[in-house]
C-alpha cells in the first residue's frame, strides 16, 4: 500500500520514526472516497476505474454510475490525518493517467480498522463491499 511520510519521519516496513526517533506503528484505515460530476458515458467511467484498480491493486471495490462513483480500500498510515491526505489526492493524481472523469470529491469517510470491525459486528457499519472489482451501482 502507498504510505504518506510526514516531514521529519523515516519509514521502515510498517513502522514510522518521528523526529525524536520514537517508533510509531502504521495502522490500517478503511477509506470510502465518493466523487461526482457531469454525466459521462458508463464505459468511460468503468474503463477509468479499471485502469486505476490495475495501477493500484490496493483498491477493494469501485461502484459507479454515469455521474458519480465510490472507491473503497484499505490504506496504511500513521494516523487519520495522513490516511485522509492520501485519499484526498488519489482521484486528482491519477485522473489523467487512468483517464478518470473530471469529477470532484464529494465525500470521504476514513475509519480505523477496529472501528470498522466493531461497526460490522454491530450490523451498523458500511455495507459489505460487493465482490472485489469495478461494478455499477
Secondary structure by P-SEA (a helix, b strand, c coil): cbbbbcccccccccbbbccccbbbbbbbbbbbbbbbcccccaaaaaaaaaaaaaacccccbbbbccccbbbbbbbbcccaaaaaaaaaacccccccccccccccccbbbbbcaaaaaaaaaaccccccccccccccc
